[in-house]
Amino acid sequence: MTFGPMTRHKASISWFTIIGAAAALVHYFTAISLESLDCLSAAHANIAGFLAAFPVSYFGHRFLSFAHLNAKHSHALPRFFSVALLGFIANQTLVLTGLAYTPMPFWLVLGIVMVVVAVSTYLLSHFWAFKGKA
């Protein structure tokens, strides 16, 4: 059975949402736990959360969200890491700015920022990181 581009795109978005939510939960709960237990500062806990979530995100997106794009691992991994790192830099900048300039707690700032950054991560992943070589 073959699926048309629209069906593959809808499946890609569905998987991206599921995998993204799983990775976001790993990131969020790792960061919040480490910060609330006074193990790490908010900035360092956020880095630990990113590192814990990266494998969940990469392998989930490679084998489920963007499998139809047929990108080779040697091609996709460095590109996806670049996308994830760019997203994390935006995340960290927005989180630290939000903590410095608003009275909101870390858990709320981090949650809001993660949702905002997810949209750009999807677009960069779909159209660049996991796109097979032409």
Secondary structure, 3 states (H helix, E strand, C coil): CCCCHHHHHHHHHHHHHHHHHHHHHHHHHHHHHHHHCCCCCHHHHHHHHHHHHHHHHHHHHHHHHCHHHCCCHHHHHHHHHHHHHHHHHHHHHHHHHHHHHCCCCHHHHHHHHHHHHHHHHHHHHHHHHCCCCC
